[in-house]
Amino acid sequence: MQPSDVSKGLVDQDKLRSVVRRPAWSPDGMWLIIPTAYQKVMRPQGHKNPKRKLEDEGDDEDPLANFIEIHGCHLYLKGKYDKPIAFLPSPTGYTPISVAFSPIFYELPSTTEKGLGSSIWGDMPHRMVYAVAMRHRSSRTSCVQIFDTNHTAPLLEVNNAHTMAVTNLVWAPSGERLWACSRDGYVSVVEFKGEVLGRPVHSKSASGMT
C-alpha cells in the first residue's frame, strides 16, 4: 500500500497509549522502519461506519466519516526522508510500537517463491528479516510478527506470550533467537531452529553488501 494523500500526519499522536516507539535500521544501513504510522484512507464501497447511528442516516455526513483508520509502519529509504517509500499495514486493531531487524542476511527464495514484498524493497542480492511488536488498541494484548523483505504477509506470529504490551525486541547476533520484553515485567525468547527463517548468506558476502 502506497502512502495516502489523505493521511493525517505520519504517526499516531493522540490515541496510542505507549511509553515507547522504537524504529529500526536494516543491517545493510539502507532502510528505516518507523512504527506507530497512521493513515486515513477512503472507506471501501459498501463498508458501513459502525459509529454512525441509524437515525442520522438522513443527515449530511461528516466528511471524515468516509475514511477509515489504518495503523502500521512507514518504510524509508536512506537519504529520502521527504516521504515514505511504502506503508506496511498492521492487523486490524493493532498498532506497531517496536521494530527490530535480524543482523543476518538470508539467501533469496527461488523464482517461484518470490513474493510481492520484493516490489516494495526493490531488487536486493539478499533477503532481510525483521520483527514487529504490536499492541492492541482496546486491550492489553500484544503480538509479535516476523517478516522478510520478499513477502508482505508475516512468516511467523507469536501471540499470548505476555499479558501486557511488548516494549522492545532484540535479536541475538546469530539471528537464531529473538528476545522480547514487556510491561508485565517478563522477558520471553523465541528460538528459530534450523533454517526456519531461511539459509544465511556467508558472512564475507554479507559484509560486502553493506
Solvent accessible surface area in square Angstrom, and as a share of the most:
residue,aa,sasa,rsa
1,M,107,0.48
2,Q,119,0.53
3,P,43,0.27
4,S,27,0.17
5,D,150,0.78
6,V,73,0.42
7,S,36,0.23
8,K,125,0.53
9,G,45,0.43
10,L,93,0.46
11,V,41,0.23
12,D,5,0.02
13,Q,132,0.59
14,D,119,0.62
15,K,113,0.48
16,L,17,0.09
17,R,153,0.56
18,S,31,0.20
19,V,113,0.65
20,V,24,0.14
21,R,95,0.35
22,R,88,0.32
23,P,71,0.45
24,A,15,0.12
25,W,118,0.41
26,S,5,0.03
27,P,40,0.25
28,D,15,0.08
29,G,30,0.28
30,M,84,0.37
31,W,20,0.07
32,L,23,0.12
33,I,0,0.00
34,I,52,0.26
35,P,2,0.01
36,T,1,0.01
37,A,0,0.00
38,Y,15,0.06
39,Q,1,0.01
40,K,31,0.13
41,V,28,0.16
42,M,124,0.56
43,R,40,0.15
44,P,74,0.47
45,Q,192,0.85
46,G,76,0.73
47,H,89,0.40
48,K,175,0.74
49,N,33,0.17
50,P,117,0.74
51,K,177,0.75
52,R,53,0.19
53,K,126,0.53
54,L,153,0.76
55,E,129,0.58
56,D,48,0.25
57,E,104,0.47
58,G,78,0.75
59,D,85,0.44
60,D,143,0.74
61,E,85,0.38
62,D,81,0.42
63,P,96,0.61
64,L,108,0.54
65,A,22,0.17
66,N,60,0.31
67,F,41,0.17
68,I,40,0.20
69,E,65,0.29
70,I,31,0.15
71,H,7,0.03
72,G,0,0.00
73,C,4,0.03
74,H,4,0.02
75,L,0,0.00
76,Y,12,0.05
77,L,37,0.18
78,K,113,0.48
79,G,59,0.57
80,K,115,0.49
81,Y,115,0.44
82,D,129,0.67
83,K,135,0.57
84,P,7,0.05
85,I,57,0.29
86,A,1,0.00
87,F,1,0.00
88,L,30,0.15
89,P,70,0.44
90,S,22,0.14
91,P,49,0.31
92,T,136,0.79
93,G,14,0.13
94,Y,40,0.15
95,T,0,0.00
96,P,0,0.00
97,I,1,0.00
98,S,0,0.00
99,V,7,0.04
100,A,13,0.10
101,F,22,0.09
102,S,0,0.00
103,P,59,0.37
104,I,39,0.20
105,F,10,0.04
106,Y,8,0.03
107,E,78,0.35
108,L,84,0.42
109,P,33,0.21
110,S,61,0.40
111,T,123,0.72
112,T,132,0.76
113,E,103,0.46
114,K,111,0.47
115,G,18,0.18
116,L,136,0.68
117,G,1,0.01
118,S,17,0.11
119,S,94,0.61
120,I,30,0.15
121,W,9,0.03
122,G,34,0.32
123,D,140,0.72
124,M,30,0.14
125,P,94,0.59
126,H,6,0.03
127,R,18,0.07
128,M,0,0.00
129,V,0,0.00
130,Y,9,0.03
131,A,0,0.00
132,V,6,0.04
133,A,0,0.00
134,M,2,0.01
135,R,22,0.08
136,H,44,0.20
137,R,74,0.27
138,S,92,0.59
139,S,43,0.28
140,R,159,0.58
141,T,63,0.37
142,S,9,0.06
143,C,4,0.02
144,V,9,0.05
145,Q,9,0.04
146,I,1,0.00
147,F,24,0.10
148,D,1,0.00
149,T,1,0.00
150,N,5,0.03
151,H,56,0.25
152,T,77,0.44
153,A,62,0.48
154,P,54,0.34
155,L,63,0.32
156,L,66,0.33
157,E,84,0.38
158,V,40,0.23
159,N,74,0.38
160,N,134,0.69
161,A,56,0.43
162,H,18,0.08
163,T,104,0.60
164,M,49,0.22
165,A,5,0.04
166,V,4,0.02
167,T,16,0.09
168,N,42,0.22
169,L,8,0.04
170,V,83,0.48
171,W,21,0.07
172,A,15,0.12
173,P,120,0.75
174,S,59,0.38
175,G,3,0.03
176,E,90,0.40
177,R,95,0.35
178,L,1,0.00
179,W,109,0.38
180,A,6,0.05
181,C,42,0.25
182,S,11,0.07
183,R,119,0.43
184,D,32,0.17
185,G,69,0.66
186,Y,156,0.59
187,V,95,0.55
188,S,29,0.19
189,V,71,0.41
190,V,36,0.21
191,E,91,0.41
192,F,12,0.05
193,K,153,0.65
194,G,77,0.74
195,E,99,0.44
196,V,82,0.47
197,L,10,0.05
198,G,17,0.17
199,R,138,0.50
200,P,70,0.44
201,V,26,0.15
202,H,120,0.53
203,S,84,0.54
204,K,159,0.67
205,S,57,0.37
206,A,13,0.10
207,S,74,0.48
208,G,65,0.63
209,M,54,0.24
210,T,103,0.60
